[in-house]
């Protein structure tokens, strides 16, 4: 797993949006899995990069986004996933972690060529990020139990598309660090 970064997509979240009621049950099951992956990555000194929505406020400091999420009614979904002092943080504007962000530059500077995508939403941000990673020639791994969905049927289809069309390795989190 050398040259591999763990990406945590949109998990610093207030869950104050129209699809939140559909997303929260899936997020509840994913949070402990992502927390476990964070522990494994940190134990191995693998880079951990949070790529997060800006909530439409364009705050580039992750502390403000984190404080807002921790101050909300769903902070229990955020606390276990808090960035540590070694974590990197990139604010994104749209679905893909690459769209108009410095992420590709950051990854290239660190010699990263493999990405483990975790977070939410499988059929949206994770899918589009996997596609953009693929066209940039990054190897993509998606632990299916570490990505949350709004619509389960679309999430299954998205995982299949990532695997079949983008060459992503879709696995379970248990198989990731073997």
C-alpha positions as a Markdown table, in Angstrom:
| # | Residue | x | y | z |
|---|---|---|---|---|
| 1 | Unk | 0.0 | 0.0 | 0.0 |
| 2 | Unk | 2.9 | 2.3 | -0.6 |
| 3 | Unk | 2.2 | 5.6 | -2.4 |
| 4 | Unk | -1.5 | 5.3 | -1.2 |
| 5 | Unk | -3.6 | 8.0 | 0.3 |
| 6 | Unk | -6.9 | 7.6 | 2.2 |
| 7 | Unk | -9.4 | 10.1 | 1.0 |
| 8 | Unk | -12.4 | 11.0 | 3.3 |
| 9 | Unk | -15.0 | 12.6 | 1.1 |
| 10 | Unk | -17.7 | 14.9 | 2.6 |
| 11 | Unk | -17.8 | 13.3 | 6.0 |
| 12 | Unk | -17.4 | 16.6 | 7.8 |
| 13 | Unk | -21.0 | 17.3 | 7.4 |
| 14 | Unk | -23.9 | 19.1 | 9.0 |
| 15 | Unk | -26.5 | 16.8 | 7.4 |
| 16 | Unk | -28.6 | 19.9 | 6.8 |
| 17 | Unk | -29.7 | 19.2 | 3.2 |
| 18 | Unk | -32.7 | 17.7 | 1.4 |
| 19 | Unk | -31.4 | 14.2 | 1.2 |
| 20 | Unk | -30.1 | 14.0 | 4.8 |
| 21 | Unk | -32.9 | 11.8 | 6.0 |
| 22 | Unk | -32.1 | 9.2 | 3.4 |
| 23 | Unk | -28.3 | 9.5 | 3.9 |
| 24 | Unk | -28.0 | 9.4 | 7.7 |
| 25 | Unk | -28.9 | 5.7 | 8.1 |
| 26 | Unk | -26.2 | 4.7 | 5.7 |
| 27 | Unk | -23.7 | 7.2 | 7.2 |
| 28 | Unk | -24.3 | 5.6 | 10.6 |
| 29 | Unk | -23.1 | 2.2 | 9.3 |
| 30 | Unk | -20.1 | 3.7 | 7.5 |
| 31 | Unk | -18.7 | 6.0 | 10.2 |
| 32 | Unk | -17.2 | 3.2 | 12.4 |
| 33 | Unk | -15.7 | 1.6 | 9.2 |
| 34 | Unk | -14.1 | 4.8 | 8.1 |
| 35 | Unk | -12.9 | 5.5 | 11.6 |
| 36 | Unk | -11.2 | 2.1 | 11.6 |
| 37 | Unk | -9.6 | 2.8 | 8.2 |
| 38 | Unk | -8.4 | 6.1 | 9.5 |
| 39 | Unk | -6.7 | 4.3 | 12.4 |
| 40 | Unk | -5.1 | 1.8 | 10.0 |
| 41 | Unk | -3.9 | 4.5 | 7.7 |
| 42 | Unk | -2.4 | 6.6 | 10.5 |
| 43 | Unk | -0.7 | 3.5 | 12.0 |
| 44 | Unk | 1.0 | 3.0 | 8.7 |
| 45 | Unk | 1.8 | 6.7 | 8.2 |
| 46 | Unk | -0.3 | 6.7 | 5.1 |
| 47 | Unk | -1.5 | 10.2 | 4.1 |
| 48 | Unk | -5.0 | 11.0 | 5.1 |
| 49 | Unk | -6.7 | 13.7 | 3.0 |
| 50 | Unk | -10.2 | 15.0 | 3.8 |
| 51 | Unk | -11.9 | 16.5 | 0.7 |
| 52 | Unk | -15.0 | 18.3 | 1.8 |
| 53 | Unk | -17.9 | 20.3 | 0.6 |
| 54 | Unk | -17.7 | 24.0 | 1.7 |
| 55 | Unk | -21.4 | 24.2 | 2.6 |
| 56 | Unk | -21.7 | 27.0 | 0.1 |
| 57 | Unk | -19.8 | 29.4 | 2.4 |
| 58 | Unk | -16.4 | 29.2 | 0.8 |
| 59 | Unk | -14.5 | 28.9 | 4.1 |
| 60 | Unk | -11.1 | 27.5 | 3.2 |
| 61 | Unk | -10.1 | 26.8 | 6.8 |
| 62 | Unk | -11.1 | 23.3 | 7.8 |
| 63 | Unk | -11.5 | 24.3 | 11.4 |
| 64 | Unk | -14.6 | 26.4 | 10.6 |
| 65 | Unk | -16.2 | 23.6 | 8.7 |
| 66 | Unk | -15.4 | 21.1 | 11.5 |
| 67 | Unk | -16.8 | 23.4 | 14.2 |
| 68 | Unk | -20.0 | 23.9 | 12.2 |
| 69 | Unk | -20.5 | 20.1 | 11.8 |
| 70 | Unk | -19.6 | 19.4 | 15.4 |
| 71 | Unk | -22.0 | 22.0 | 16.6 |
| 72 | Unk | -25.0 | 20.4 | 14.8 |
| 73 | Unk | -27.4 | 17.8 | 15.8 |
| 74 | Unk | -25.5 | 15.1 | 13.9 |
| 75 | Unk | -22.1 | 15.7 | 15.5 |
| 76 | Unk | -22.0 | 12.0 | 16.5 |
| 77 | Unk | -21.4 | 11.2 | 12.9 |
| 78 | Unk | -18.5 | 13.6 | 12.7 |
| 79 | Unk | -16.7 | 13.2 | 16.0 |
| 80 | Unk | -15.2 | 9.7 | 15.3 |
| 81 | Unk | -13.8 | 11.0 | 12.0 |
| 82 | Unk | -12.2 | 14.3 | 13.1 |
| 83 | Unk | -9.0 | 15.1 | 11.3 |
| 84 | Unk | -5.8 | 14.9 | 13.4 |
| 85 | Unk | -2.9 | 17.3 | 13.2 |
| 86 | Unk | -1.3 | 15.3 | 10.3 |
| 87 | Unk | -4.4 | 15.1 | 8.2 |
| 88 | Unk | -4.6 | 17.2 | 5.0 |
| 89 | Unk | -7.7 | 19.1 | 4.1 |
| 90 | Unk | -9.0 | 20.2 | 0.7 |
| 91 | Unk | -12.2 | 22.2 | 0.2 |
| 92 | Unk | -14.2 | 21.3 | -2.9 |
| 93 | Unk | -16.9 | 23.2 | -4.8 |
| 94 | Unk | -18.7 | 20.4 | -6.6 |
| 95 | Unk | -19.1 | 16.6 | -6.6 |
| 96 | Unk | -15.6 | 15.5 | -7.7 |
| 97 | Unk | -12.7 | 15.9 | -5.3 |
| 98 | Unk | -10.7 | 17.0 | -8.3 |
| 99 | Unk | -13.0 | 19.7 | -9.8 |
| 100 | Unk | -11.2 | 23.0 | -9.4 |
| 101 | Unk | -9.2 | 21.9 | -6.3 |
| 102 | Unk | -5.5 | 21.6 | -5.8 |
| 103 | Unk | -5.8 | 17.9 | -5.0 |
| 104 | Unk | -4.1 | 16.5 | -8.0 |
| 105 | Unk | -1.1 | 18.8 | -7.5 |
| 106 | Unk | -1.0 | 17.8 | -3.8 |
| 107 | Unk | -1.0 | 14.1 | -4.7 |
| 108 | Unk | 1.6 | 14.4 | -7.4 |
| 109 | Unk | 3.9 | 16.3 | -5.0 |
| 110 | Unk | 3.6 | 13.5 | -2.5 |
| 111 | Unk | 4.2 | 10.7 | -5.0 |
| 112 | Unk | 0.7 | 9.3 | -4.5 |
| 113 | Unk | -0.6 | 7.1 | -7.3 |
| 114 | Unk | -3.2 | 5.1 | -5.5 |
| 115 | Unk | -6.3 | 6.4 | -3.8 |
| 116 | Unk | -8.7 | 4.8 | -1.3 |
| 117 | Unk | -12.0 | 6.5 | -1.6 |
| 118 | Unk | -14.2 | 6.6 | 1.5 |
| 119 | Unk | -17.1 | 8.8 | 2.5 |
| 120 | Unk | -20.3 | 10.0 | 0.9 |
| 121 | Unk | -22.3 | 9.9 | -1.4 |
| 122 | Unk | -21.5 | 6.6 | -3.3 |
| 123 | Unk | -23.7 | 7.4 | -6.3 |
| 124 | Unk | -22.6 | 11.0 | -6.5 |
| 125 | Unk | -19.3 | 12.4 | -5.1 |
| 126 | Unk | -17.6 | 9.1 | -4.7 |
| 127 | Unk | -18.6 | 8.0 | -8.3 |
| 128 | Unk | -17.5 | 11.3 | -9.9 |
| 129 | Unk | -14.3 | 11.4 | -7.9 |
| 130 | Unk | -13.5 | 7.8 | -9.0 |
| 131 | Unk | -14.0 | 8.8 | -12.6 |
| 132 | Unk | -11.8 | 11.9 | -12.3 |
| 133 | Unk | -9.1 | 9.8 | -10.5 |
| 134 | Unk | -9.2 | 7.2 | -13.3 |
| 135 | Unk | -8.8 | 9.7 | -16.1 |
| 136 | Unk | -5.9 | 11.2 | -14.2 |
| 137 | Unk | -4.2 | 7.7 | -14.1 |
| 138 | Unk | -4.6 | 7.1 | -10.4 |
| 139 | Unk | -5.3 | 3.6 | -9.1 |
| 140 | Unk | -8.6 | 3.6 | -7.3 |
| 141 | Unk | -9.8 | 1.4 | -4.4 |
| 142 | Unk | -13.3 | 1.7 | -3.0 |
| 143 | Unk | -14.1 | -0.3 | 0.2 |
| 144 | Unk | -17.8 | -0.8 | -0.4 |
| 145 | Unk | -18.5 | -0.8 | 3.4 |
| 146 | Unk | -16.8 | 2.6 | 3.8 |
| 147 | Unk | -19.0 | 4.6 | 1.4 |
| 148 | Unk | -22.5 | 5.9 | 2.3 |
| 149 | Unk | -25.4 | 6.2 | 0.0 |
| 150 | Unk | -28.7 | 8.0 | -0.4 |
| 151 | Unk | -30.2 | 5.4 | -2.8 |
| 152 | Unk | -29.0 | 1.9 | -2.3 |
| 153 | Unk | -29.8 | 0.7 | -5.8 |
| 154 | Unk | -27.9 | 3.6 | -7.4 |
| 155 | Unk | -25.0 | 2.9 | -5.0 |
| 156 | Unk | -24.8 | -0.7 | -6.2 |
| 157 | Unk | -24.8 | 0.5 | -9.8 |
| 158 | Unk | -22.2 | 3.1 | -9.1 |
| 159 | Unk | -19.9 | 0.6 | -7.4 |
| 160 | Unk | -20.3 | -1.7 | -10.4 |
| 161 | Unk | -19.5 | 1.2 | -12.8 |
| 162 | Unk | -16.4 | 2.1 | -10.8 |
| 163 | Unk | -15.2 | -1.5 | -11.0 |
| 164 | Unk | -16.1 | -2.3 | -14.5 |
| 165 | Unk | -15.7 | 1.0 | -16.4 |
| 166 | Unk | -12.9 | 2.7 | -14.3 |
| 167 | Unk | -10.9 | -0.3 | -13.2 |
| 168 | Unk | -11.5 | 0.5 | -9.5 |
| 169 | Unk | -10.7 | -2.3 | -7.0 |
| 170 | Unk | -14.0 | -2.6 | -5.1 |
| 171 | Unk | -13.5 | -4.6 | -1.9 |
| 172 | Unk | -14.4 | -4.6 | 1.8 |
| 173 | Unk | -12.5 | -2.6 | 4.3 |
| 174 | Unk | -11.2 | -5.8 | 5.9 |
| 175 | Unk | -9.4 | -6.7 | 2.6 |
| 176 | Unk | -7.9 | -3.3 | 2.2 |
| 177 | Unk | -4.8 | -3.5 | 4.3 |
| 178 | Unk | -3.9 | -7.1 | 3.7 |
